[in-house]
Amino acid sequence: MDTRQDDLRHDLDATLQARKELGKEYENELVDSFMKRLDARLDARVERSVAERMDDYAPSYRDRDRDRGRDRRGWAPVRSGNRLAVVSLALGIPLTAIAASPESGGFAGLLACWAGIVGVNFAAALGSRRDRRDQRPRGD
């Protein structure tokens, strides 16, 4: 078993021991505390995984064959808009869980969260579209 599972098992055991000592009246708080620690671990793991995948794509963009617009493996270069979409979806999962919780507003919090994510992606898409239009040669 790796150390991450050992740490998680230790945290769960500590939570269960605290529940035995404190009784049922603190059960909700103990479960919430454990879930927050678990969410933080999952968020860190997702961020690491996304960063590693982005690192895998970056060399293909830099080392591409300029004549064909593709790298030596035949893949088209990754655009920054695609990165933003992937990161938005990856971070949208834990943000959805947080925003949809009753303490954070429930359904209204969920709508506000995803409206923000959609707004950021929409603004980025408009900005990149404007940049491409400005870079086009103008026929005089």
C-alpha positions in Angstrom: 0.0 0.0 0.0 1.4 3.5 -0.8 1.8 6.3 1.7 -1.3 8.2 0.4 -3.5 5.3 1.2 -1.8 4.9 4.6 -2.4 8.6 5.3 -6.0 8.3 4.2 -6.5 5.2 6.4 -4.9 7.0 9.3 -7.2 10.0 8.9 -10.3 7.7 8.7 -9.2 5.8 11.8 -8.6 9.1 13.7 -12.1 10.3 12.7 -13.7 7.0 13.8 -11.8 7.2 17.2 -12.9 10.8 17.7 -16.5 9.7 17.0 -16.3 7.0 19.6 -14.9 9.5 22.2 -17.2 12.4 21.4 -20.4 10.5 20.6 -23.1 10.7 18.0 -23.8 14.4 18.6 -20.5 15.4 16.8 -20.8 12.8 14.0 -21.9 15.3 11.3 -19.0 17.6 12.1 -16.5 14.8 12.1 -17.7 13.5 8.8 -17.7 17.0 7.3 -14.1 17.5 8.4 -13.0 14.2 7.0 -14.8 14.9 3.7 -13.1 18.3 3.4 -9.7 16.7 3.9 -10.6 14.1 1.3 -11.8 16.8 -1.1 -8.6 18.7 -0.7 -6.6 15.6 -1.5 -8.7 14.9 -4.6 -8.4 18.5 -5.7 -4.6 18.3 -5.4 -4.5 15.0 -7.2 -6.6 16.3 -10.1 -4.5 19.4 -10.4 -1.3 17.3 -10.5 -2.8 15.0 -13.1 -4.0 18.0 -15.3 -0.5 19.6 -14.9 1.2 16.4 -16.0 -1.1 16.0 -19.0 -0.5 19.6 -20.0 3.3 19.0 -19.7 2.8 16.0 -22.1 1.1 18.3 -24.7 3.5 21.2 -24.4 6.5 19.5 -26.2 4.2 18.5 -29.1 3.4 22.1 -29.6 7.0 23.3 -29.5 8.5 20.5 -31.6 5.9 20.5 -34.3 6.9 20.2 -38.0 6.3 23.7 -39.3 5.7 22.6 -42.9 2.7 20.5 -42.0 1.6 22.3 -38.8 1.9 19.0 -37.0 4.4 17.4 -34.7 6.4 14.3 -35.5 3.7 12.0 -34.1 1.2 13.5 -36.4 -0.8 15.4 -33.8 -2.0 18.9 -34.3 -0.7 21.4 -31.8 -2.8 22.1 -28.7 -4.4 25.5 -28.5 -4.6 27.4 -25.3 -8.4 27.4 -25.6 -8.4 23.6 -25.3 -6.3 23.8 -22.2 -8.7 26.2 -20.6 -11.6 24.0 -21.4 -9.9 20.9 -19.9 -8.8 22.8 -16.8 -12.3 24.3 -16.4 -13.9 20.8 -16.6 -11.4 19.3 -14.2 -11.8 22.1 -11.6 -15.6 22.3 -12.3 -16.1 18.9 -10.6 -14.9 19.9 -7.1 -16.3 23.4 -7.5 -19.7 21.9 -8.3 -19.6 19.8 -5.2 -18.7 22.8 -3.1 -21.2 25.2 -4.7 -24.1 22.7 -4.6 -23.7 22.0 -0.9 -26.6 23.4 1.3 -24.2 25.7 3.2 -23.0 27.3 -0.1 -26.4 28.0 -1.6 -27.6 24.7 -3.1 -29.0 25.0 -6.6 -28.4 28.7 -6.7 -24.8 28.2 -5.8 -24.5 25.6 -8.5 -25.9 27.9 -11.1 -23.6 30.7 -10.1 -20.6 28.5 -10.2 -21.3 27.2 -13.7 -22.3 30.6 -14.9 -18.8 31.8 -13.9 -17.1 28.9 -15.6 -19.1 29.4 -18.8 -18.4 33.2 -18.6 -14.6 32.7 -18.3 -14.6 30.2 -21.2 -16.8 32.5 -23.3 -14.6 35.5 -22.6 -11.4 33.5 -23.5 -13.0 32.3 -26.7 -14.0 35.9 -27.7 -10.5 37.1 -26.8 -8.8 34.5 -28.9 -11.2 35.1 -31.8 -10.3 38.9 -31.7 -6.6 38.1 -31.5 -6.8 35.9 -34.7 -8.8 38.6 -36.5 -6.2 41.2 -35.6 -3.4 39.0 -36.8 -4.9 38.4 -40.3 -3.2 40.3 -43.1 -5.3 43.1 -44.4 -5.7 43.6 -48.1 -5.3 47.2 -49.0 
